[in-house]
Amino acid sequence: EFKAKFKTEEVDKNIRYLLNYAKDEISKILKTKPIVSELPEKIQFYAHPLPANINSEKLKTDLYDKYKIEIPITQANGVEYLRISIQMYNTKEDVDFLIKALTEIIYA
């Protein structure tokens, strides 16, 4: 009943589409390879590697101060990652706004 009411299969497909779209576009902007070529089903977040020349704290601050986008930056094995989360209420326009913000910050 829950699955039918909230169309969870449709929601899962949309989340995966938006995450793959974000992954591909962010890869172009940052000029870094994604950690996977295709995301698995039923996933709601993705961590994209940041290039070594990016000041991650400044990026995080600029995203929030200038665009009101709050994104965690994590670290594993000496590499920093931008963590993208997509929920059922996010839209392609939300992802496009993030892509625009990243482009403006990185290429300023």
HUZIRA-V981322 format. One record per pair of residues at least 6 apart in sequence whose ideal C-beta (glycine too) atoms are under 7 Angstrom apart, sorted by the first residue. I is the first residue (numbers start at 1). J is the second residue. D is the distance in Angstrom with one decimal. If there is no record, write none. Layout:
# HUZIRA-V981322
I | J | D
I | J | D
This chain:
# HUZIRA-V981322
3 | 9 | 6.9
11 | 88 | 4.7
12 | 41 | 6.6
12 | 42 | 5.3
15 | 44 | 5.8
15 | 86 | 4.9
15 | 88 | 6.8
16 | 39 | 6.0
16 | 41 | 6.2
16 | 43 | 6.4
18 | 86 | 4.8
18 | 90 | 6.2
18 | 92 | 6.4
18 | 95 | 5.4
19 | 39 | 5.4
19 | 43 | 6.5
19 | 46 | 5.0
19 | 84 | 6.7
19 | 86 | 5.2
20 | 38 | 7.0
20 | 39 | 5.5
21 | 95 | 5.9
22 | 46 | 6.9
22 | 84 | 5.2
22 | 95 | 4.9
22 | 98 | 6.9
23 | 34 | 5.1
23 | 39 | 6.8
23 | 46 | 5.5
23 | 48 | 6.4
25 | 99 | 4.8
26 | 48 | 5.0
26 | 82 | 7.0
26 | 102 | 6.6
27 | 33 | 6.7
27 | 34 | 5.2
27 | 48 | 6.9
29 | 99 | 6.8
29 | 102 | 5.2
29 | 103 | 5.5
29 | 106 | 5.8
30 | 48 | 6.9
30 | 50 | 6.5
30 | 51 | 5.7
30 | 106 | 6.9
31 | 51 | 6.6
32 | 48 | 7.0
32 | 49 | 4.9
32 | 51 | 5.4
34 | 48 | 6.4
35 | 47 | 6.8
35 | 49 | 6.4
39 | 46 | 6.2
44 | 85 | 6.1
44 | 86 | 5.9
44 | 87 | 6.6
45 | 83 | 6.0
45 | 84 | 6.3
45 | 85 | 4.4
46 | 84 | 5.0
47 | 74 | 6.2
47 | 81 | 3.8
47 | 82 | 7.0
47 | 83 | 4.9
48 | 81 | 6.1
48 | 82 | 4.9
48 | 84 | 6.7
49 | 79 | 5.4
49 | 81 | 5.6
50 | 56 | 5.8
50 | 80 | 4.5
50 | 81 | 6.5
50 | 82 | 5.8
56 | 73 | 4.6
56 | 80 | 4.8
59 | 105 | 6.3
60 | 71 | 6.7
60 | 73 | 5.2
62 | 105 | 4.9
63 | 69 | 4.4
63 | 71 | 5.8
63 | 101 | 6.0
63 | 105 | 6.9
64 | 70 | 5.5
67 | 101 | 4.2
69 | 98 | 6.0
69 | 101 | 5.8
71 | 82 | 6.0
71 | 83 | 6.3
71 | 84 | 6.9
72 | 83 | 4.5
73 | 80 | 5.7
73 | 81 | 6.8
73 | 82 | 6.0
74 | 81 | 5.0
74 | 83 | 5.6
